[in-house]
Structure formats: C-alpha cells, structure tokens
Amino acid sequence: MRLTLAGPVFHEETIQKSRFIAKAAPVASEGEARAFLEGNREEAATHNCFAYKIGHLYRFSDDGEPAGTAGKPILHAIEAQGLDGVVVLVVRYFGGIKLGAGGLVRAYGGVAAEALRRGKKVPWVEWAEATFLVPFGELGRVYPLVRDKVVGESHGQEGVLLRLRLPQEALPSLEVALQEATRGKARRM
C-alpha cells in the first residue's frame, strides 16, 4: 500500500552554519505541488530546492546548487519512505561554509528525510475526475449515488453534465451503478 502525508510538515536544521528548512505536504496534482512551492518558497533564501512525486509523475530542482546535489536527494527521501502524492521544498540560507557535493547530498536528503519521518502517514488515494451526461428525468435516481462526489455541473438541452471526483478505484463500480440506476441512459463523456 502506498502512503502519503496526512498534512503539512516542517523541519529545520543548521548544518555547518547553513540553515536548512524542509517544508512538506500531501498533494493530489502537479498544480497543487506547484502552488505549494510558490506559496512556500523564500525569496531571501540562497536556494529553494524541491522534489515531488505524484503517481508516475515526478519533478525535482537543484535551484543553483551543483547538479544532483539537492533535488535528487530530496526525491530519494520521498521514495525511500514509500511515499506518493508528496511535495518537499528545502530552503537553504548559506552560512559561509561550503559543504562540497557529498555534504550537500547528505544535508538536503537528510533534512527532507527527517521532515518526512516526523509526518503522520495515511494511505494514498489516487483521485479521478469523470463527467457524465444525465437526462433530466434520471437526476432523482442519480443524485443519491453521486451527491458527495459532484465538483461541477452544467445544464444543457439533453440533460445535466455532472463532473465527479472520486477515488480512481471506485470509478468502474460507480459507472455500473449509474448505468443500472438509469437503465443505460446516463453516459460518460
């Protein structure tokens, strides 16, 4: 079973006079990861290095540190703890002592790993969005099945377009339930 963080986590360490601040959070999409990074980067810091992993998608950045010394170690910390749907930003304020490539790898990876270790873990759920066209006459049968999953709706001539968000693994059974409830009249778009 894959795990993610239950909520945001913060950890700070001083290593050879440089201040390292790790900020981590659960994310469900690349957009959420980018928003977290934008909202948590510190412009006054020397470096804002990050990594995130969401399913098969992953990204990392060394933000000016020597190649492979910051982003990859942060990503490795995520993967080593079996986490998914996670973003980690490690901010560094340079303290005047150069750490060398090995020291940077240990510092960035270690601070990220410690932040992740401190966070509460929960099962990771892969979310899916699907849109269904439901004829007006079938809405009474469909709403009880999808009420807590509706994230958007629009009305057209043929019926209502319902945009649903639910766990990926639940989508096939919901599709069958909608077909049965509407005698095949609800269509996935």
C-alpha positions in Angstrom: 0.0 0.0 0.0 1.3 3.5 -0.9 1.3 6.2 1.7 1.2 10.0 1.8 1.4 12.6 4.4 -1.7 13.4 6.5 -0.9 17.1 6.4 1.9 19.7 6.1 5.2 19.0 7.9 8.1 21.4 8.8 11.6 20.6 10.0 14.7 22.9 10.4 18.3 22.1 11.0 21.6 24.1 11.0 24.4 22.3 9.2 27.9 23.9 9.1 26.3 27.3 9.7 23.8 27.0 6.8 20.2 26.9 7.8 18.1 24.2 6.1 14.3 24.4 6.3 12.2 21.5 4.9 8.5 22.0 4.2 6.5 19.0 3.0 2.8 18.4 2.2 0.5 16.0 0.6 -0.6 16.9 -3.0 -3.1 15.3 -5.4 -1.9 17.0 -8.7 1.1 18.8 -10.3 -0.9 22.0 -10.0 -1.2 21.6 -6.2 2.5 20.8 -6.0 3.4 24.0 -8.0 1.0 26.1 -5.8 2.6 24.7 -2.6 6.1 25.6 -4.0 5.1 29.1 -5.0 3.4 29.7 -1.7 6.3 28.4 0.4 9.5 29.5 -1.3 11.5 32.1 0.5 12.9 34.7 -1.9 15.5 35.8 0.6 17.0 32.3 0.8 20.1 31.3 -1.2 18.4 28.2 -2.7 14.8 26.8 -2.9 15.3 23.2 -3.9 12.4 20.8 -4.2 11.1 17.4 -5.4 7.6 16.0 -5.7 6.1 12.6 -6.7 2.5 12.0 -7.7 2.0 8.6 -9.1 4.4 8.1 -12.1 5.0 11.9 -12.3 8.0 13.3 -10.5 10.0 16.5 -10.7 13.0 18.0 -8.9 15.1 21.1 -8.9 18.6 21.9 -7.6 17.9 25.7 -7.9 21.5 26.7 -8.4 23.2 24.0 -6.3 25.6 21.7 -8.2 23.6 19.2 -10.4 22.3 16.2 -8.5 23.1 17.5 -5.0 19.7 18.8 -3.9 16.6 17.8 -5.9 17.6 14.2 -6.4 18.4 13.6 -2.7 15.0 15.1 -1.8 13.2 12.8 -4.3 15.2 9.9 -2.9 14.0 10.7 0.6 10.4 10.6 -0.7 10.8 7.3 -2.5 12.9 5.7 0.3 9.9 6.2 2.7 7.4 4.7 0.2 5.5 8.0 -0.1 3.4 9.2 -3.0 1.4 12.4 -3.6 4.1 14.4 -1.7 6.0 17.6 -2.3 9.1 18.6 -0.4 10.7 22.1 -0.5 14.1 22.5 1.2 15.1 26.1 1.6 18.8 26.9 2.3 20.3 30.0 3.8 24.0 29.9 3.1 26.2 30.2 6.2 29.6 30.8 4.7 31.0 27.3 4.8 31.0 25.2 1.5 29.7 21.7 2.1 31.0 20.0 -1.0 28.9 17.7 -3.2 28.7 14.9 -0.7 27.9 17.3 2.1 25.1 18.9 0.1 23.6 15.5 -0.8 23.6 14.5 2.9 22.2 17.8 4.0 19.3 18.1 1.6 18.5 14.4 1.7 18.8 14.2 5.4 16.7 17.3 6.2 14.0 16.1 3.8 14.0 12.6 5.2 13.7 13.9 8.8 10.7 16.1 7.9 9.0 13.1 6.2 9.8 10.8 9.1 8.1 13.3 11.5 4.9 13.5 9.4 1.9 11.3 10.1 1.3 8.9 7.2 -2.0 7.9 5.7 -3.0 5.7 2.7 -2.5 7.5 -0.6 -5.6 7.7 -2.8 -5.4 8.3 -6.5 -8.2 10.5 -7.5 -10.1 10.6 -10.8 -12.5 13.0 -12.4 -15.2 11.9 -14.8 -18.1 13.7 -16.5 -21.5 12.1 -17.0 -24.4 13.3 -19.0 -27.6 12.5 -17.1 -31.0 13.1 -18.7 -33.2 15.4 -16.5 -35.7 12.6 -15.8 -33.0 10.5 -14.3 -31.5 13.0 -11.8 -33.6 11.8 -8.9 -32.1 8.3 -9.2 -28.5 9.6 -9.8 -28.1 12.3 -7.2 -28.2 9.9 -4.2 -25.3 8.0 -5.7 -23.1 11.0 -6.5 -24.1 13.8 -4.2 -20.7 13.8 -2.3 -18.7 13.4 -5.5 -20.0 16.3 -7.6 -17.4 19.1 -8.2 -19.3 20.8 -11.0 -22.4 20.7 -13.1 -23.9 22.4 -16.1 -27.3 22.2 -17.8 -27.8 21.5 -21.5 -30.6 20.5 -23.8 -30.1 16.8 -23.3 -29.7 16.9 -19.5 -27.2 17.7 -16.8 -23.4 17.3 -17.2 -22.1 16.2 -13.8 -18.4 16.4 -13.2 -17.4 14.0 -10.4 -14.3 13.5 -8.3 -13.7 10.2 -6.6 -11.1 7.6 -5.9 -9.8 6.0 -9.1 -10.5 2.5 -7.9 -14.2 3.4 -7.2 -14.9 4.8 -10.8 -15.7 1.5 -12.5 -18.3 0.4 -9.9 -19.9 3.9 -9.9 -20.2 3.8 -13.7 -22.0 0.4 -13.4 -24.3 1.8 -10.7 -25.2 4.8 -12.8 -26.0 2.6 -15.8 -28.2 0.3 -13.7 -30.0 3.3 -12.0 -30.8 5.0 -15.3 -31.3 1.9 -17.4 -28.3 2.9 -19.5 -29.4 6.5 -20.1 -26.5 8.1 -18.2 -23.4 8.4 -20.5 -19.8 9.1 -19.6 -18.5 11.9 -21.7 
